[in-house]
Every structure is written in C-alpha cells, then in structure tokens.
Amino acid sequence: MANVVIWVKPYEAANHTPGTEGHKGLCGWHGTTLGRGPCPNEPYASVKLRYADYEPVQSACIEALKEISQRYGFAIPQEYSERVVENS
C-alpha cells in the first residue's frame, strides 16, 4: 500500500493524540530536533497520512503543508492554497 494523504483539515489540537507536537500546538511535520528545537511556525493544518498500516495525523505549518503536497503529489485544497501563496 502506497503512502498517501487521506485528509487535510484546518489545524485543531483535538485532531491529534495527547502528548504529540500537534496536540501541544507545534508543527509535528518538522518536529523538534536536537540543536534546532521545535519548528518556529504555528501549525496551520492537520493532515492524516497513511504509511503502510499506520495512519498518523500530523500537524503542519504552512511550509510543511507545501512539503507534504510536493512529497505526496496532492493538490493543496483551495481554501489553503491562497494562504500558502500569501506566506511564500
């Protein structure tokens, strides 16, 4: 089974598992890395992905949403694309 985007919704902490970056109001796609710390951008969308038999919901800042769109080959929904263009 291919990795795919299942849905994209406006960011809401309730869409994310307690204890995750998304639930804490951070960009889970970029996450936290040693030396860099957490992504400085606020989450903009909640994105449900499918990796084999795992279906996480990732929080995504504007930049992450663009990266996910490019990586998984899906068009950014119209209501998001205007905001992505504004922040480019």
Secondary structure, DSSP 8 states (H G I E B T S, - for coil): ---EEEEEEE--GGGS-TTSTTTTTS-TTT-EETTTEE-SS---EEEEEEBTTB--EEEE-HHHHHHHHHHHT----HHHHHHHHHT-
